[in-house]
Amino acid sequence: MTNIDWKDKKNLTMLADFYEFTMANGYFECGLKDQIAYFDMFFRAIPDDGGFAIMAGVEQLIEYLKNLKFSEEDIEYFRSKNMFSEEFLDYLRNFKFECDVWAVPEGTPIFPSEPIVIVRGPIIQAQIIETMILLTVNHQSLIATKANRIVRAAEGRPVMEFGSRRAQGYEGAILGARAAYIGGTVGTACTIVDRDFSIPALGTMAHSWIQMFPTELDAFKAYARIYPDNCVLLVDTYNVLKSGIPNAIKTFDEEIVPRGFRPKGIRIDSGDIAYLSKEARKMLDEAGYEDCPIIASSGLDEYVIKDLLNQGAKIDSFGVGERLITAKSEPVFGGVYKLTAIEENGEIIPKIKVSENVGKITTPGFKQVYRLYDKDSGKAIADVVTLHDEEIDESKPYEIFHPIYTWKRKTLTNFRARKLLVQLFDKGKQVYQSPPIDEIREYCKEQINTLWDEVLRFENPHEYFVDLSKPLWEIKDRLLKEYE
């Protein structure tokens, strides 16, 4: 199952900034409703000063665009504002989505200043979907990126997403868990996500379970008798080393092993986890439970996990909550949506936004993004943003250059070029089917493996090259000079 019931019950067409509709009404009144426009979504900086981000949210973007419609209740709302013409309200009543949409597939590493979503269509339609495009892709890309940082910090140890109760709203919990899975987590604490996305729901017990019984040992044994084949015990309710681990071992001896099973783990949720995990490992090993995993949770992120492992902590897997599901260290993915061209009599007229802040100058035109790979190593060399109909000939040397410091140039040979943007909608008709979530997750892992280690560094990663093709650079340079 991919399309979830709670989402289908909601019409999200009205989830838009109010100025989208005031502009739309204005376009209508100015006779521009059929004017074809092009918009790019891109982002300017990678969260946590990382080397790359991860694209996510495309499936939900498709579902949103498939279901655009205005109800009579929506029409009455607009009428009550006394700002919108009746002709415009009739247009909304008979609204039919007719845009072309392209996007980078979910799970793909993405970089600043390159388009990750492109919309072409009538200006009103392309304008009013801005908010939801940004909301959908910004949120899930942020969480997928943060999750992957945490997963990489764990150095192959499984990471579970435990953040539902700390998420910013129920959609943040559900879609955040989905994005975290794309980024590499092995499962989630959120049950509805398992039901609706087939992402494994994982969990053991809370301290309340243990407190409900006369003793910790009684609580452990009761749980073990109910779940002998999946017994993970929370050992820090009272004292990890004096009671938690000894009682866990006794429970394993008396309730798990006699039934023909092995313990699935113990979880430590507080205290000095590095020290406690090392002592717990000794105690479990001495008792014959070398195969019993130790799970750590509580206040974890990529930096804490790296520190724990550097201290020799004996941890086999991690449960990560609020710092993952909220991307607490940098909780904003700064994607923006900008007009880049219009069509007049079938001709594409590039548009540019100029700013004294160089980072806010847009790249004009209707574009494609190529990723260039070294044929020998399979590693990604650079991304090149081109005009939409440009082809990069792999059989010939290809020169890339920095779009600002243009003297920085490199000629590539023996490379492979891959187009990143795929078409989602053709004149409003869906032409792309999102892959199953497990395929997206595996694709993400494969694509990250194409990045050089220098890009994967947590501290001061190498800046991955995102260049403009010569024809596109010339258009941008010409427009900039026109506005000097």
C-alpha positions as MATLAB code, in Angstrom:
seq = 'MTNIDWKDKKNLTMLADFYEFTMANGYFECGLKDQIAYFDMFFRAIPDDGGFAIMAGVEQLIEYLKNLKFSEEDIEYFRSKNMFSEEFLDYLRNFKFECDVWAVPEGTPIFPSEPIVIVRGPIIQAQIIETMILLTVNHQSLIATKANRIVRAAEGRPVMEFGSRRAQGYEGAILGARAAYIGGTVGTACTIVDRDFSIPALGTMAHSWIQMFPTELDAFKAYARIYPDNCVLLVDTYNVLKSGIPNAIKTFDEEIVPRGFRPKGIRIDSGDIAYLSKEARKMLDEAGYEDCPIIASSGLDEYVIKDLLNQGAKIDSFGVGERLITAKSEPVFGGVYKLTAIEENGEIIPKIKVSENVGKITTPGFKQVYRLYDKDSGKAIADVVTLHDEEIDESKPYEIFHPIYTWKRKTLTNFRARKLLVQLFDKGKQVYQSPPIDEIREYCKEQINTLWDEVLRFENPHEYFVDLSKPLWEIKDRLLKEYE';
ca = [
       0.000    0.000    0.000;
       1.313    3.461   -0.894;
      -1.673    5.822   -0.845;
      -2.812    6.269    2.709;
      -6.406    6.707    3.815;
      -5.885    9.717    6.089;
      -4.365   11.616    3.170;
      -7.105   10.709    0.701;
      -9.722   12.219    2.995;
      -8.106   15.651    2.814;
      -8.344   18.136   -0.023;
      -5.057   20.008    0.183;
      -5.647   22.332   -2.759;
      -6.279   25.207   -0.353;
      -3.019   24.601    1.498;
      -1.342   27.553   -0.161;
      -0.099   30.972    0.826;
      -2.883   33.507    0.342;
      -0.822   35.567   -2.071;
      -0.819   32.637   -4.499;
      -4.551   33.253   -4.957;
      -4.372   37.044   -5.046;
      -1.736   36.728   -7.777;
      -3.820   34.084   -9.562;
      -6.845   36.374   -9.572;
      -4.614   39.174  -10.810;
      -3.248   37.049  -13.647;
      -6.826   36.200  -14.589;
      -7.928   39.837  -14.576;
      -4.894   40.836  -16.661;
      -5.713   38.239  -19.318;
      -2.699   36.080  -18.436;
      -4.449   32.923  -17.281;
      -3.238   30.952  -20.328;
       0.296   32.363  -20.273;
       2.745   29.445  -20.097;
       5.334   29.836  -17.339;
       8.245   27.797  -16.035;
       9.170   27.479  -12.369;
      12.143   25.771  -10.710;
      12.337   24.453   -7.196;
      15.904   24.403   -5.887;
      17.691   24.922   -2.583;
      20.610   27.107   -1.637;
      22.425   25.391    1.244;
      22.836   21.859    2.589;
      21.610   21.318    6.165;
      24.270   20.891    8.842;
      26.934   22.091    6.379;
      26.869   18.611    4.885;
      28.203   17.496    1.541;
      24.857   16.576   -0.026;
      21.126   16.314    0.583;
      18.651   13.578   -0.382;
      15.568   14.091   -2.524;
      12.328   12.869   -0.946;
       8.597   13.561   -1.052;
       7.940   12.939   -4.756;
       5.240   10.318   -4.136;
       3.251   12.721   -1.955;
       3.784   15.522   -4.475;
       2.239   13.332   -7.172;
      -0.757   12.502   -4.964;
      -1.312   16.183   -4.253;
      -1.156   17.203   -7.912;
      -3.499   14.368   -8.945;
      -6.198   15.603   -6.609;
      -6.264   19.344   -7.207;
      -9.826   20.655   -7.099;
     -11.855   23.438   -5.513;
     -15.059   22.631   -3.658;
     -18.088   24.873   -3.381;
     -17.022   25.527    0.189;
     -13.684   26.804   -1.137;
     -15.456   29.020   -3.679;
     -17.681   30.496   -0.970;
     -14.634   31.202    1.164;
     -13.010   33.181   -1.643;
     -16.263   35.038   -2.331;
     -16.462   36.044    1.340;
     -13.114   37.847    1.050;
     -14.613   40.363   -1.436;
     -11.358   40.337   -3.392;
     -11.921   37.859   -6.194;
     -13.951   38.259   -9.376;
     -16.860   35.941  -10.128;
     -15.195   35.001  -13.406;
     -12.111   33.879  -11.493;
     -14.278   31.887   -9.081;
     -15.884   30.149  -12.070;
     -12.380   29.341  -13.299;
     -11.570   27.724   -9.945;
     -14.875   25.836   -9.942;
     -13.938   24.230  -13.262;
     -10.245   23.895  -12.456;
      -8.332   21.176  -14.309;
      -4.614   20.657  -13.753;
      -2.762   20.852  -17.084;
       0.900   21.370  -16.161;
       4.001   19.425  -17.119;
       6.091   18.493  -14.092;
       9.576   17.033  -13.795;
      11.453   16.022  -10.641;
      14.607   14.318   -9.460;
      13.652   10.797   -8.285;
      13.400   10.171   -4.552;
      16.579    8.900   -2.941;
      18.874   10.812   -5.298;
      21.670   12.896   -3.730;
      20.984   16.534   -4.610;
      23.017   19.708   -4.409;
      22.433   23.462   -4.119;
      21.421   25.629   -7.075;
      20.225   22.815   -9.351;
      16.513   22.383  -10.166;
      14.993   19.422   -8.332;
      11.407   20.120   -9.479;
      10.402   21.930  -12.684;
       6.844   22.992  -13.491;
       5.663   24.188  -16.917;
       2.080   25.270  -17.461;
      -0.510   28.035  -17.323;
       0.756   30.661  -14.893;
      -2.202   30.416  -12.496;
      -1.801   26.658  -12.123;
       1.981   26.765  -11.830;
       1.716   29.557   -9.251;
      -0.852   28.174   -6.822;
       1.000   24.865   -6.304;
       4.138   26.590   -5.032;
       3.428   26.232   -1.327;
       2.673   22.514   -1.405;
       5.624   21.699   -3.647;
       7.928   23.425   -1.195;
       6.217   22.028    1.884;
       6.253   18.461    0.593;
       9.759   18.290   -0.797;
      11.420   20.527    1.809;
      10.154   18.479    4.747;
      10.896   14.995    3.522;
      14.237   15.953    1.960;
      15.275   17.503    5.264;
      14.436   14.376    7.279;
      15.895   11.949    4.721;
      19.124   13.967    4.743;
      19.332   14.032    8.541;
      18.509   10.330    8.802;
      21.259    9.451    6.380;
      23.809   11.433    8.371;
      22.822    9.487   11.472;
      22.869    6.154    9.629;
      26.343    6.841    8.258;
      27.566    7.811   11.723;
      26.411    4.415   13.009;
      28.914    2.706   10.681;
      26.695   -0.159    9.592;
      24.772   -0.578   12.833;
      20.979   -0.431   12.374;
      19.261    2.847   13.227;
      15.566    2.911   14.194;
      13.417    6.033   13.938;
      11.843    6.590   17.380;
      10.566   10.158   17.039;
       6.782   10.001   16.564;
       5.902   11.649   19.871;
       8.355   14.485   19.285;
       7.394   15.208   15.671;
       5.827   18.514   14.691;
       2.337   17.208   14.037;
       1.006   13.874   12.903;
       1.977   14.389    9.263;
       5.471   15.217   10.481;
       5.543   11.885   12.302;
       4.165    9.811    9.438;
       5.932   11.364    6.469;
       9.042   11.999    8.557;
       9.265    8.267    9.273;
       8.840    7.581    5.550;
      11.645   10.005    4.701;
      13.894    8.576    7.413;
      13.468    5.111    5.911;
      14.520    6.423    2.508;
      17.572    7.888    4.234;
      18.532    4.483    5.613;
      16.789    3.751    8.918;
      15.633    0.138    9.310;
      12.214    0.868   10.777;
      10.063    3.145   12.873;
       8.258    3.281   16.186;
       5.175    4.615   14.359;
       2.596    1.869   13.823;
       0.530    3.625   11.163;
       3.643    3.943    8.995;
       4.026    0.155    8.974;
       0.370   -0.262    8.047;
       0.392    2.302    5.261;
       3.937    2.170    3.893;
       5.119   -1.316    4.947;
       8.029    0.203    6.863;
       8.752   -2.158    9.788;
       7.299   -1.019   13.120;
       9.740   -1.701   15.948;
       9.581   -1.330   19.704;
       9.866   -3.033   23.056;
       8.357   -1.569   26.187;
       8.233    1.627   28.200;
       9.249    2.144   31.806;
       5.546    2.085   32.669;
       5.399   -1.633   31.834;
       8.074   -2.384   34.397;
       6.549   -0.072   36.993;
       3.202   -1.863   36.701;
       4.621   -5.055   38.228;
       5.741   -5.706   41.799;
       9.354   -6.101   40.703;
      11.484   -5.541   37.629;
      12.033   -9.296   37.373;
       8.277   -9.923   37.383;
       7.867   -7.426   34.556;
      10.661   -8.967   32.501;
       9.352  -12.496   32.946;
       5.793  -11.525   32.064;
       6.970   -9.893   28.856;
       9.207  -12.841   27.997;
       6.354  -15.314   28.434;
       4.187  -13.295   26.028;
       6.928  -12.602   23.445;
       9.539  -15.357   23.843;
      10.632  -15.114   20.208;
      10.987  -11.320   20.210;
      12.120  -10.385   23.678;
      13.958   -7.079   24.093;
      14.130   -5.818   27.667;
      14.442   -2.199   28.822;
      17.050   -2.351   31.593;
      17.400    1.212   32.927;
      14.171    1.740   34.912;
      15.972    1.338   38.237;
      19.667    0.472   37.937;
      21.184   -0.903   34.761;
      24.100   -2.824   36.243;
      22.776   -3.752   39.686;
      19.318   -4.923   38.682;
      18.509   -4.407   34.996;
      21.134   -6.645   33.432;
      21.057   -9.331   36.193;
      17.267   -9.542   35.933;
      17.451   -9.688   32.152;
      19.940  -12.552   32.309;
      17.761  -14.426   34.790;
      14.755  -13.925   32.530;
      16.659  -15.208   29.525;
      17.799  -18.251   31.528;
      14.372  -19.110   32.885;
      11.877  -17.957   30.250;
      13.561  -17.591   26.849;
      16.163  -20.339   26.458;
      13.967  -23.133   27.912;
      11.406  -22.345   25.192;
      14.013  -22.780   22.466;
      14.603  -19.097   21.712;
      17.410  -16.612   22.101;
      17.057  -13.065   23.486;
      16.674  -10.323   20.913;
      18.331   -7.637   22.984;
      18.448   -5.243   25.889;
      17.867   -1.504   25.579;
      19.576    1.264   27.547;
      17.694    4.572   27.495;
      19.567    6.733   30.024;
      22.811    7.215   31.884;
      26.369    7.054   30.607;
      25.576    4.846   27.652;
      29.216    4.299   26.629;
      30.200    3.025   30.077;
      26.977    1.111   30.693;
      27.096   -0.622   27.319;
      30.651   -1.836   27.897;
      29.818   -3.202   31.342;
      26.573   -4.730   30.093;
      28.454   -6.443   27.274;
      30.812   -8.074   29.763;
      27.946   -9.306   31.922;
      25.960  -10.690   29.003;
      28.998  -12.409   27.506;
      29.929  -14.007   30.831;
      26.374  -15.336   31.085;
      26.589  -16.951   27.642;
      24.647  -14.289   25.763;
      27.346  -13.065   23.389;
      24.641  -12.946   20.710;
      22.354  -10.621   22.686;
      22.381   -7.178   21.023;
      22.628   -3.967   23.008;
      20.363   -1.165   21.816;
      20.898    2.464   22.806;
      18.413    5.323   22.716;
      17.893    8.745   24.371;
      19.108   12.046   22.926;
      21.082   10.584   20.042;
      22.188   12.174   16.786;
      25.109   11.669   14.406;
      27.545   13.507   16.680;
      26.599   11.639   19.849;
      26.712    8.336   17.995;
      30.165    9.068   16.592;
      31.382   10.000   20.081;
      29.945    6.820   21.584;
      31.651    4.646   19.006;
      34.924    6.543   19.405;
      34.706    5.780   23.142;
      34.400    2.077   22.399;
      30.727    1.766   23.327;
      29.410   -1.758   22.803;
      26.240   -0.825   20.974;
      24.719   -2.921   18.217;
      21.875   -0.624   17.134;
      20.420    2.784   17.872;
      16.957    4.232   18.399;
      16.955    7.921   17.445;
      14.030   10.189   18.226;
      13.551   13.935   18.353;
      16.877   14.961   16.863;
      16.063   12.941   13.758;
      12.327   13.487   13.254;
      12.661   17.269   13.710;
      16.166   17.587   12.212;
      16.798   19.485   15.426;
      20.269   20.802   14.595;
      18.993   22.591   11.469;
      15.230   22.196   11.085;
      14.728   24.103    7.825;
      15.413   22.894    4.297;
      15.622   26.115    2.345;
      14.028   25.114   -0.933;
      12.611   27.961   -3.046;
      10.360   28.151   -6.122;
      11.214   30.731   -8.755;
       9.919   31.783  -12.163;
      12.592   31.033  -14.771;
      10.874   31.513  -18.145;
       7.661   32.213  -20.006;
       6.485   31.234  -23.483;
       5.426   33.695  -26.144;
       4.263   32.369  -29.519;
       6.004   29.080  -28.794;
       9.324   30.733  -27.925;
      10.829   30.258  -24.460;
      11.750   33.652  -22.987;
      14.175   33.227  -20.057;
      13.558   35.228  -16.870;
      15.995   36.038  -14.074;
      15.818   37.399  -10.537;
      18.769   39.678   -9.796;
      20.015   40.395   -6.285;
      22.957   42.049   -4.594;
      23.165   38.765   -2.701;
      24.860   36.575   -5.318;
      23.366   33.419   -3.804;
      19.867   34.703   -4.588;
      20.437   35.305   -8.287;
      18.416   32.710  -10.179;
      19.396   30.690  -13.234;
      17.000   31.414  -16.111;
      15.475   29.134  -18.698;
      13.922   25.684  -19.137;
      16.526   23.239  -17.885;
      17.770   19.678  -17.445;
      20.345   18.363  -14.963;
      23.049   15.891  -15.932;
      25.165   13.917  -13.486;
      28.571   13.012  -14.879;
      30.254    9.824  -13.652;
      33.806    8.611  -14.059;
      33.582    5.391  -16.071;
      36.491    3.711  -14.279;
      35.492    4.345  -10.666;
      31.745    4.853  -11.108;
      32.002    7.933   -8.902;
      30.064   11.135   -9.577;
      32.314   13.911  -10.856;
      29.932   16.861  -11.182;
      26.410   17.936  -12.054;
      25.825   20.157  -15.063;
      22.662   22.222  -15.426;
      21.862   22.575  -19.127;
      19.116   23.882  -21.346;
      16.318   21.326  -21.578;
      17.162   20.211  -25.114;
      20.941   20.038  -24.725;
      22.625   16.680  -25.116;
      26.007   15.894  -23.596;
      28.007   13.706  -25.959;
      29.889   11.106  -23.915;
      32.122   10.245  -26.907;
      33.769   13.681  -26.882;
      35.736   15.597  -24.227;
      33.469   17.874  -22.207;
      34.621   21.020  -20.424;
      33.044   22.005  -17.123;
      33.674   25.336  -15.443;
      32.666   27.143  -12.265;
      29.635   29.371  -13.039;
      31.051   32.310  -11.051;
      34.812   31.732  -11.059;
      34.831   30.811  -14.709;
      38.610   30.396  -14.927;
      38.218   27.228  -12.860;
      37.853   24.679  -15.656;
      38.289   20.979  -16.204;
      38.012   18.847  -19.325;
      36.412   15.452  -18.777;
      37.007   12.317  -20.815;
      35.951    8.718  -20.194;
      32.751    9.776  -18.452;
      29.094    8.763  -18.443;
      26.265   11.334  -18.470;
      22.870   10.671  -16.864;
      19.818   12.913  -16.927;
      18.445   13.404  -13.410;
      15.031   14.968  -14.011;
      12.195   12.591  -14.920;
       8.740   13.673  -16.071;
       5.928   13.187  -13.549;
       3.036   14.841  -15.437;
       2.387   15.540  -19.104;
      -0.291   18.236  -19.522;
      -1.748   17.254  -16.178;
      -1.711   13.497  -16.799;
       0.453   11.385  -14.499;
       3.159    9.592  -16.509;
       5.419    8.401  -13.668;
       4.768    5.765  -11.035;
       6.639    6.018   -7.752;
       8.674    2.887   -6.982;
       8.000    0.847   -3.824;
       9.570    2.356   -0.730;
      12.121   -0.454   -0.380;
      13.337    0.190   -3.924;
      13.687    3.911   -3.199;
      15.674    3.126   -0.058;
      18.020    0.738   -1.898;
      18.416    3.205   -4.775;
      19.354    5.909   -2.259;
      22.037    3.683   -0.766;
      23.424    2.876   -4.217;
      23.506    6.519   -5.267;
      25.284    7.650   -2.104;
      27.927    5.028   -2.850;
      28.675    6.921   -6.080;
      29.861    9.932   -4.064;
      33.518   10.341   -3.173;
      34.492    9.919    0.470;
      35.485   13.576    0.536;
      31.862   14.562   -0.169;
      30.647   12.206    2.566;
      32.749   13.818    5.298;
      30.811   15.230    8.258;
      33.274   18.051    8.850;
      34.275   20.367    5.994;
      33.107   18.099    3.176;
      34.391   18.684   -0.324;
      32.111   20.994   -2.305;
      30.538   18.967   -5.079;
      30.606   20.761   -8.421;
      27.305   22.045   -9.856;
      28.132   23.837  -13.078;
      26.192   25.449  -15.909;
      26.582   24.427  -19.530;
      28.134   27.038  -21.783;
      24.849   27.897  -23.587;
      22.980   28.271  -20.288;
      25.785   30.314  -18.729;
      25.755   32.659  -21.733;
      22.017   33.285  -21.334;
      22.450   34.043  -17.637;
      25.432   36.292  -18.275;
      23.528   38.197  -20.972;
      20.526   38.802  -18.703;
      22.726   39.919  -15.823;
      24.421   42.477  -18.068;
      21.034   43.746  -19.241;
      20.113   44.576  -15.641;
      23.407   46.207  -14.669;
];
